[in-house]
Amino acid sequence: MEPSRRNGSAELGELLGRLTAEEDMDRETRGRLLGRLAALLGQQARRAGAAGVARGRWLGDLLVEAAPHIPIRDLETLQAHHPGLMGEDLADKLVKAAGNSTTAVGAAGGALAAVQFAAPPLLLTAPAQLAAETLVVAAIEVKMIAELHEVYGLTVQGNGTARGAAFVTSWARQRGINPLETGSLTSALGTAAKTALRKRMLRTFGRSLGTMGPFLTGAVAGAALNRSATKALAAKIRHDLRQSMGAPPPLPRDHGG
């Protein structure tokens, strides 16, 4: 890998690490980091070429490269961060936090897009902004999936690269990981997994297009779409993980007050 790309990959990993690590990041910091990420992706997109970007291959490759940098908490750390919670209650908390984070990213992306609509020359930067939002949302959801595996007692072993590839594949397929399944923990994605990843990245990118509305309407749309999609993904993953554990589905809980 050439030095410029190595430097870019390191900065990409650092930015995604920060954007996924803090669940209560303030709006100004999140917007600034998203702006830096968009600028970096704008440079890399030109090198990737139009075909790679359009087919989702470029974004998929970026997510795989960045996955080992996504901070994943083990069960002990999760319980320390959320005292008194375990099992389904802890899983609920993680899903809510991930939904809040992807909601905030959608709102931040929409706010920036609204500014760009007010200044037409800046519309040239919109694709990079959408790519940044897409990548961060994917990374937040990958982190959620990894930590849900911890909560349900299905810890995925291996080095950072293998674990990253496994969780990215889980995200792309919207399925939980069975650590006993042959080929579930490899450092490289197979052809089928790469195809699923490209398709999933393009769907997430299309979701980000909802932020491209004037007068902050995009911020509202982007936030709502992200929250809904993150919750739906979590429901599928949790269903798989319960089945892997041989556990019955949880009883309905009264959330009224």
N, C-alpha and C positions, 0 to 999 in steps of 0.2 A: 504494500500500500504506500502510495506516495506521501511525503511529509505533510503536504497541505491537507490531504484527506484525513490523515491520522489526527492532525490538530483539530480538524472540523468534527471528527467523530468524538474526540475527547470532550470538546465543548458541548456537543449535542448531548452526550451522556450526562454531563454536569448539569445542564439546564433541565433536562427531563427529570433527573434525580431531585433537583430542588422543587420542581413544579408538582411532583408526586409525593414528596416526603411530608410536606406541611399541609395538614387538612384545613387549617384555619388561616391560610395566607391572606393578607390584606389585599384589597383590590388594586392598589397602586403597584405593589410589588409584583403581583401576578401579571398585570398588564405590561410592566416593564420587561419581565422575563419572556413573556409571549412575543413582545416586539423584537427582542434579541434573537429568539428562536426563529422567527419569521425571516429576519435578515439573513441568518445563517442558511436557512433552507432555500432562500432565493438564490444564493450563490451556488448551492449544491444542485438545485433543479436544472440550472443551465448546463451543468456538466452531465447530468443524467440523461438529458435529451427529452424531447417531447413524447416520444413513443413510450419510454420507460415510465414517465410520469403519468401519462394517460391510462396505461394498463394497470396502474397500481403497484407495479414492481418496485419502483423507487421507494415509495412510502413503506412498503412491506420490508424491504431490505434495511431501511433506517430503523424500523421498530425492532428487528432482530438484533441489529448492532447495539441498540440502546438498552435492550432488555436486561443484560447483566448489571447495568447501572441503576435499575429501579430498586429502591430500598424496600426489601421484604422483611417484615417483622415475624419472628417465630412466635409460638403460642405463649411462651413465658413473657415476652416483651409486650404482646397484645394485651394480656391480662394485667400487666403492670400499668399500661396506658389506660385501661378501662377497668378499674378495680370493681370486683364483685360480679363481673359479667363472665359468662361462659356459655358454651353450646349455642343454641339458637339465638339467645339474647345477644351474645357477642357478635354472631354473624349478622344479626339485624343492624347492630351498631356500625359494622364495617360497610354494609351496603348503603346505609344512610349517609355515612361520611363520603363514600365514593360518589354517590348521587349528588351530594352537595358540591363536591369538587368539580364534577363534569358540568354541573349546572353553572358554576361560577366561570368555568372556561368558556362555555357557550355565551354567557352574558358578556364576558370580556371581549371575545371575538366579535360579537355583534356590535358592541360599542365602538370598537376600532373600525369595523366596516362602515358604520354610520358616519364616522368622521371622514372616511375615504369617499363616501358618496357626496359629501359636501365639498370635496376638493377633487374634481375629476382626474387631474394628473396622477394622483396617488392610487387610482384604481389599478395601475400596473402592479402594485404590490399586493393586491387582493389574493391572488392564487397562493402566494407564500404564506399569507396570514391564515388562509383556510387549511393549508397543509400543516401549519404549526398547531392549529386547534385540533385537527384530526389526530395528529401524532400524540399530543398530550392526553386527549380523551382516551385513546387506545392504551397509553401507558398507565393511566389511572385505573382503567378496567383490568389490565393485566395484573397490576398490584393487588387489586381487590380479589381476583381469582386466586392468586398465590396465597394470600392470607386466609381466604376461605378454606383452602386445603389444610392449612395449619389448624384452623378451628375445628374442622371435622376429623382431625387425627390422621390425615393422609399426607403427611410430610413428604415432599419430593426431594430425594437426595441427589447428589451430584455437584459438579462445579458450577460456577455462575453461568457459563455459556450453555451447558446442557439444561440447567434449570430454566434459563431464559427462553431457550428454544421450546421447551416443553410447555411453558405457560403461554407463550405467544401462539403455539399451535392450539392450545385449549381455548384461547380467546377467538382465534380464527374459526374454529369449529363449533364454538359455543357448547363445549362439552367438558366435563371434569376429566382429570387425569387418573388413570388406573396405573399406579407405579409397577404393578406386576405384568402389565401388558407388554408384549415384545415390541421393542422399538419406541416405547413411549418416552424414553429418556435418552435422546441422542443430541449431539451438539449441532447437528445440521438438519434442516427440515427436508422431508422427502418431497417428491413432485406433487403429490396430492395435497400435502399441507401447504406448499407454496401457492398452489392454485387457490386454495381456500383463503389463504392470507390475503392474496391480491384482491379477491372478490370482497372480502370483509373490509379491507382498507378503503376500497372504492365506495362501498355502502356508507361507511362512516364519513368519508369525504363528502358524499352527497348530502348527508345529514347536516354537515357544516355549511352547506350552501344556504341553509335556512337562515343563517346569520346575516346574509347579504341583503338586508332590507334597510330602507332609509328611515331616519328619525327614530332610531333605536328600536324599531319594530323587530329587527333582526336579533337584537339582544334577547328579547322576550322569547322569540321562536327558538333560538338556539339553546337557551337555557331549558325550556320545556322539553324539547326533543332529546337532549342529552340525558336529562333526569329519567325520562321514561325508558329510554333504551338501556341505560345502566341497570335499572331495576329489573327489566325483562331478562337481561343477560344473567344477572345474579340469580334469578329464580331458576333458570335452566341449569346453571352450574350447581346450585344447592340441591336440586332434585337428583342430579347425577351422584353427587357426593354422599347423599343419604343412602342411595341405592348401593353404592360401593361399600358403605358401612353396614348394610343390612338393617338400617334403621327405618322405622315407620315414619310417615310424614308427620309433622308437628300438628297438634290440635289447634284449632282456631283460637286466637287469643282476643280478649276484649280490650280494644284500644280506646275505648271511650273514657271519658273522665268525668 
